[in-house]
Structures are given as structure tokens and as C-alpha cells.
């Protein structure tokens, strides 16, 4: 298993890579990557790579992501995600299927999910999903209108 590794959700990449991103998220991502503890899965690769605009961006990001620990979406992960979706729905909670699948990859492989997506906090409240949540940092940035903090608005 992969104790100590972080499955880095698309939400973290987006907040770290965009010019108006969150410096604290960028810093945390840099730490995880420098320690060699970053992990990904095909669904996250799909989300990230399909969002690139230029061929050179696609190639560069693809190469960078290939250096991460790779965790496949196995048949047991799929089965776990079906059950997760069912169990959450019975508790009155609906999350996107993609989030249930990503959470299942993390659970199956004993990864901590590094994210900035409130759905994962909801899943973690109802299950044994281990998370490091940056939702509050992302919300704070949104409330600034995507602007970087300066001494005037800190």
C-alpha cells in the first residue's frame, strides 16, 4: 500500500497553477512534490490534460505528471466507487461520480487525498477517506474575486 503518499486532486492543480491561484496551495503542492509523495490516477490525468490549451502545454504537463506515483482505476476501485455512491445516496448525500471514483482510488490505496473540493470533505465525514482539505483557502481566494492578496486586502 501507499501510506504517506498524497493523491493530488485536480482542484489542487487548478488553484496552484492558475496565475490568480492560492500561494499557500501552491506552496503545499511544491512540498508534496519535492518530497516525492505526489500521486495521480487516470481520471485526474484526463481532467488536467484535457484542460490544456496548447500542444506544448499538453506535452509539458503530461511529462510532469508522469513523474508522479501512478495508481490505476482497477476493477476493485470501480466496485468500491459503486458502493460509495450507493451508501452516500442512502445517507442523503449526492456527489459527482468522478469524485466518488477519485475518493475510491485514495481509499483503495490508502492515500491521503489532497484537495480543494468540498465534495471530498463531505465524503470524508461519512467514510474513512483521509483528506487534507484546502477548501477554506480556495473559498477565501474566491471571496477576493480571484485577486492576489496584497497588504491592502490581506
C-alpha positions as CSV (number, residue, x, y, z in Angstrom):
1,X,0.0,0.0,0.0
2,X,1.0,3.6,-0.3
3,X,0.8,5.2,3.2
4,X,2.4,8.6,3.2
5,X,1.5,9.4,-0.4
6,X,-1.0,12.1,-1.5
7,X,-3.4,11.7,-4.3
8,X,-3.4,15.2,-5.7
9,X,-6.9,16.1,-6.9
10,X,-7.5,18.3,-10.0
11,X,-8.8,21.1,-7.7
12,X,-5.3,21.5,-6.1
13,X,-3.6,21.6,-9.5
14,X,-6.0,24.3,-10.7
15,X,-5.6,26.5,-7.7
16,X,-1.8,26.0,-7.8
17,X,-1.2,26.6,-11.5
18,X,-3.5,29.5,-12.3
19,X,-2.0,32.9,-12.1
20,X,-4.7,34.1,-9.7
21,X,-4.2,30.9,-7.6
22,X,-3.6,30.4,-3.9
23,X,0.0,30.8,-2.8
24,X,-0.5,28.6,0.2
25,X,-1.9,25.8,-2.0
26,X,1.0,26.2,-4.5
27,X,3.5,26.0,-1.6
28,X,1.9,22.8,-0.2
29,X,1.8,21.2,-3.6
30,X,5.5,22.1,-4.1
31,X,6.3,20.5,-0.7
32,X,4.5,17.2,-1.6
33,X,6.2,17.1,-5.0
34,X,9.7,17.8,-3.5
35,X,9.2,15.0,-1.0
36,X,8.3,12.6,-3.9
37,X,4.9,12.0,-2.2
38,X,2.7,13.0,-5.1
39,X,0.3,10.6,-6.8
40,X,-2.3,10.6,-9.5
41,X,-4.7,8.4,-11.3
42,X,-6.0,8.3,-14.9
43,X,-9.2,10.3,-14.2
44,X,-7.2,13.2,-12.8
45,X,-4.9,13.0,-15.8
46,X,-7.9,13.2,-18.1
47,X,-9.3,16.2,-16.3
48,X,-5.9,18.1,-16.3
49,X,-4.7,17.2,-19.7
50,X,-8.0,17.9,-21.5
51,X,-7.9,21.4,-20.0
52,X,-4.6,22.4,-21.6
53,X,-4.9,24.9,-24.5
54,X,-1.7,24.4,-26.5
55,X,0.2,21.3,-27.6
56,X,3.4,22.4,-25.8
57,X,1.3,22.8,-22.6
58,X,-0.1,19.3,-23.0
59,X,3.3,17.7,-23.6
60,X,4.9,19.6,-20.7
61,X,2.1,18.8,-18.2
62,X,1.9,15.2,-19.4
63,X,5.7,14.8,-18.8
64,X,5.5,16.4,-15.3
65,X,2.5,14.2,-14.3
66,X,4.2,11.1,-15.5
67,X,6.8,11.6,-12.7
68,X,4.1,11.1,-10.0
69,X,3.2,7.8,-8.5
70,X,0.5,6.3,-10.7
71,X,-2.5,4.4,-9.4
72,X,-4.8,2.7,-11.8
73,X,-8.5,2.5,-11.6
74,X,-8.8,-1.2,-11.1
75,X,-11.9,-3.3,-11.1
76,X,-11.9,-3.2,-7.2
77,X,-11.7,0.6,-7.3
78,X,-14.7,0.7,-9.6
79,X,-16.6,-1.7,-7.3
80,X,-15.7,0.4,-4.3
81,X,-16.9,3.6,-6.1
82,X,-20.3,2.0,-6.9
83,X,-20.8,1.1,-3.3
84,X,-19.6,4.5,-2.1
85,X,-22.1,6.3,-4.3
86,X,-24.9,4.0,-3.1
87,X,-24.0,4.3,0.5
88,X,-23.8,8.1,0.3
89,X,-27.1,8.4,-1.5
90,X,-28.8,6.3,1.2
91,X,-27.5,8.9,3.7
92,X,-29.0,11.7,1.6
93,X,-25.7,12.8,0.1
94,X,-25.0,13.1,-3.6
95,X,-21.6,13.7,-5.0
96,X,-20.3,13.7,-8.6
97,X,-19.5,10.2,-9.9
98,X,-16.0,11.4,-10.7
99,X,-15.4,12.5,-7.1
100,X,-16.7,9.1,-5.8
101,X,-14.2,7.4,-8.2
102,X,-11.3,9.6,-7.1
103,X,-12.1,9.0,-3.5
104,X,-12.2,5.3,-4.1
105,X,-8.8,5.3,-5.6
106,X,-7.5,7.1,-2.5
107,X,-9.3,4.7,-0.2
108,X,-8.3,1.5,-2.0
109,X,-4.6,2.5,-2.0
110,X,-4.5,4.2,1.5
111,X,-3.6,7.5,0.0
112,X,-4.4,10.9,1.6
113,X,-6.5,12.9,-0.8
114,X,-5.0,16.5,-1.2
115,X,-7.9,18.6,-2.5
116,X,-9.8,21.9,-2.6
117,X,-13.3,20.4,-3.4
118,X,-16.0,20.4,-0.8
119,X,-17.4,17.1,-2.0
120,X,-14.4,15.3,-0.7
121,X,-14.9,16.8,2.8
122,X,-18.4,15.5,2.7
123,X,-17.2,12.0,1.7
124,X,-14.6,12.1,4.4
125,X,-17.3,13.0,7.0
126,X,-19.2,9.8,6.0
127,X,-16.4,7.4,5.3
128,X,-12.8,6.5,6.2
129,X,-11.4,8.7,3.4
130,X,-8.3,10.5,4.6
131,X,-8.1,14.1,3.3
132,X,-6.0,17.2,3.5
133,X,-8.5,19.9,2.7
134,X,-7.7,23.3,1.2
135,X,-11.3,24.2,0.6
136,X,-11.2,27.2,3.0
137,X,-8.1,28.6,1.3
138,X,-9.9,28.3,-2.1
139,X,-13.1,29.9,-0.8
140,X,-11.0,32.8,0.7
141,X,-9.4,33.4,-2.7
142,X,-12.8,33.3,-4.4
143,X,-14.1,35.9,-2.0
144,X,-11.3,38.2,-3.1
145,X,-12.6,37.8,-6.6
146,X,-9.6,35.8,-7.7
147,X,-7.3,38.6,-6.8
148,X,-4.0,38.1,-5.1
149,X,-3.7,39.2,-1.6
150,X,-1.8,42.4,-1.1
151,X,-1.1,44.3,2.1
152,X,-4.2,46.3,1.3
153,X,-6.6,43.3,1.3
154,X,-4.7,40.8,3.4
